[in-house]
């Protein structure tokens, strides 16, 4: 068939397969290849129908234009060049390769020894050369028609100070949802169903953060154990959605989801994995980048280029110091924003993206490229500010414009409510937006993405139900997953019918949720935590693509589930209604001009302001935080408008005994007290209890109470 196809020189840009309405241009970067062949396949991807040598190479980009190729065409590449692992080259034209710029993939990867560039079991290991054709086992790239009619002008994302992030799994969120048609469950399209969007909007979240939906691979080790890479942190394509998540409408399901979320004033954030690929270390398969130009795409060990630098624990790291690789990543980000409607990104192991000569650098090419890009600077950018390499922990060190996952917040809040001593000084900082970490270079409180739980670790229900991890189902002898959980089972490991323990666990979950929702910064909730989802103590469910990980919506019908859900909903309403809980600036702790009031005041249980000595009392477990609504006269909006608000008093007691708090004498209302179960699951945060004029309030053991001063706003 090759002789029947017209092949023209085409253009080196744009990269990938680009349908222009008359034909398709193919362009592939490879600095060290000697020849590039484009392979076309039948509609099932089983039979190679044509093999065409790309006729031109311009500035290290191989290209050709085929007037007879239309959208829907399946294709892949074979790239010729030296197979010299000691020099960093691993070309093997027997291996069919996925286009790094493919916008869609067809088929699944099937594990077979022919996927490897070397002969498995050979005495020379990866220095040997495998001549088998891998095409049968590799997903095929697909030429797409990018046309899509958006319903309205581009969505303007919510401001950072208003943002509430809800982390969810694209598949697991709907697999057990009773109001989603069975045939659609587990797809991205299902997320745009009215029952799902209505639920999110009613709960009060303003942004969903999807675990990776870039095309990824199920690791061979997991496959051999009968498991799957559920979380998806094993990317093989940065432009194509994972095929298993797409229904009948293909990649347009992502665009439809973005449109519907935007129509409901909800942002779409993607968890993205640009730090490594699914090809692993020197013994991994040849699926794409390795066979296209290994020496360019990967961060190799200087002077020993057979091996890979590994800052991620996955075997390799992408070489973002190379301009073509950096361009691929930034092209991917822009594509998901402009063509797919995405509003922001959470960057997995982001320190790796900013390593220069092995060390983190605030002026690494990636960070500078993002900082100067007028489109990307409008995106919500969230760093996971660490990796597994030396010097990888960089919390607080990312540049202005970035928000960061704040694990200091997670650990302190967990330790405080568990009852550990010496936590009050850090607790105050975490409640106030972690100024000790982020108040520099003009950064704002929203730089701190606060979380108590995430996909990686215990769920909230498990955090209060298990002292240790229970990961036996993962098949790794319970050795995987962190042991540093700061969790507490409250007397029994796992499930129990003991009403005292059950009641205390529910109270602790309410303590965690209230602390999270009312802290300065950006709160991040994990799907299902709002009604008590459990993973039976598994704190590393990355390979559990089953009911252990899928959200169990039946819990929402239980008394405990309804109560927790109602509490979270009311908390988020309260947060959004009152600017005092999401200030745009850090507290300064000074007197508000024209008053004798401070914007924030830290109180001992006797009602006196905390002194330097008080902060050092290791056995103290109680703290009061007075948030002045009058501070709105000093904290003005971006348009210079004062933002006065009510005055609130947060009273926290992680001790084992109730404490009488002396409070400023005023007419107070109790907004909530976690000692009390809500009488009405549908009650709003406005329906609080009038305490009258009082100067004291008893805070129960391990409890959080919020009081509002009557008539405090001007």
Helices and strands as residue ranges (DSSP letters): G 2-4, E 16-19, E 24-29, E 35-41, E 48-53, E 56-58, E 61-66, E 74-80, E 83-84, G 85-87, E 89-90, E 105-106, G 113-115, G 125-127, G 135-137, E 140-142, G 160-162, E 164-168, G 182-184, H 188-191, H 194-203, E 207-210, H 220-224, G 243-245, H 252-263, E 267-272, H 289-297, H 323-338, E 344-347, H 350-353, E 355-356, E 359-360, H 365-372, G 376-378, E 380-383, E 402-406, H 407-418, H 424-431, H 435-438, G 445-447, E 448-450, H 460-463, G 472-474, H 499-518, E 522-526, G 529-531, G 541-543, G 553-557, H 559-577, G 579-581, E 600-603, H 612-615, E 622-627, G 629-633, E 648-653, E 659-673, E 689-699, E 703-709
